[in-house]
Amino acid sequence: MTKEKDGLTMLARFYDPALGHVAKSVLESHDIPCFLFDAEHTAVPWDLGLAMGATRLMVLKSDVDRGMEILTQEKIEHD
């Protein structure tokens, strides 16, 4: 599958948007393109953030296995 036709999929969820940004930076340092969805919504008071859902770290489907390996190696906790 080429990256041009590769869709995005959720790699991890974070209830702390700051940790989502850390994970994004780590993956990007390993040349894995990724995006954070809903980070702004979860930065509100904790009870509203939980009700609205979590920050989602999205990667290309072809990068899921490598991305999970990196998050595990770096001990970045996620759902």
Phi, psi and omega in degrees: 000129178276154182295334179296329181255003182279126180271166177277148175216157181282126177268319183203161174239146180226130175273350173249108184299333179296321178293326175298320178293322177297312180300318179300315180297319179296314179296319179296328178291342175258019177061035174254112178292135181208165185220148174257128175251139174068019179295326181289326181290328183272000179272003178277178178312144191307321183291321176290321179300318178295321180293327182276345180110188186253165171286129182254129176264116185252138177225169173292146181305324181290347181257003185299308184299314180294320179297316178296321178299317181293314178300322178293314179300321183275358178058044176268111182287138181203170174259000000 
